C-alpha cells in the first residue's frame, strides 16, 4: 500500500505540468478565480482517448485495451474531488477499453470505414 501511495503522489506532482498557465498580466483576483475553477483530470482524459482507441482497434490489437486498463487502474487514485470536475472520463474510457478487450476475446471485429 505504501508503494501505491508513492506512485499516486508522484502522478499528482506531474499533474501540475498540465495545470500550469501563464499568469502574466492577470490581477491577483483573477488568479484566485482561475484557481477556484474545477479542472479535468489529465489522466482521465488520457484514459478516455485511449479507451476510444481501444474500442476501435482493440479487437485486432489487444495491447491497446491492456495498456488503457493498466493506466486507468493506476491513475484513478489521482482524482481529487475538491479541485477536479468528475470521474466520467475514467469510467467511459474504462468501459470502452473493456469492450475492446471483450471483443478481442470473443473474436468480434469492427468494420471500420477509412
N, C-alpha and C positions, 0 to 999 in steps of 0.2 A: 504494500500500500504506500510505503514511503517513496518508492520509485515512481509510481503513478503521480504522486503529488509533485515530485520534482519535474516530471515531464509537463504537467499542467502549468506549473509556474514558468517554465521555460517558454511554452507556447503562448502564455499570456503576455510575456515580455515581448515576443515577436509581434503581437497584435498592435503594439504602439507604432510600429513601422507603417501599418495600414491606416491608422487613425491620425497620423501626423498631417498637419496642414500648415500652409504658410500664413501666419497671422500678422504679417507686417501690414500696417495701415489700419488695423482694427482697434477700436477702443476697448477698454477693459470690460465694459458692459457687454459689448458684442462678443468678446472672447468667452465670457461667462455663459452667455446664452447659447453659444455654439457648443460648449462643453456639456450643457444640460440636455441637448438633443440626443435621443437614443440612436445608436448606430447598429448596423447589421454586423454580425459576427463574420469576419473574413473567411474563417474555416468552414462556416456553414454555407457560404456562397460557393466555395470550392467544392464542397460535397454535393451541392445541388447541380452545379455544372457537370461534374464528373458522373453524377447519378444519371443525368440525361445521356451522357456519352456511354455509360454502362448499359443503359436501356437500349440504345441504338446499336451498339457494337458488341455488347456482352454475349449475345448468343454465339457469335463467331470467335471472339477473343475474351476468354474468361478472366484475363488479367485485369481488365477494367473494373468489373464488379468487385473483385477481391481487394484491389487497392482502395477503391472507394469505401468499401465497408470497413477496412482497416483504419483509414483516415477518419471516418465518421466515429468509430468507437474510441479512437484516441483523443479526438478533439471535442467531442460532445461535452466533456467536463470543463471546457474553457468558457462555456456560456455563462454570462453574468446577467442576472435579471435586472439589476439596477441600471446598467449602462447600455444594454443591448436590447434590441427590439423583440424578437421572438425566435423560437426554435424550429419554425416551419421549414427553414432551408435545410436543416439537418434531417428532419423527418421525411420530407419529399425526396431528397437525394438518396436517403437510405432505402426508401420504398422502391424507387426507380432502379437502384443497383441490385436489390434483392430480386426484382422482377427479371432483370437481365441475367442474373445468376440462375434463377429458376428456369428460364427459357434455355439456357445452356445445358442444364442438367437433363431436361426432358427432350432436348433436341429440336425445339421450335426455333424458327428463324424469321426475321423480318424480310419483307421485300421492299427495300428502300429505293426510291426513285432519285437518282443522282444526275 
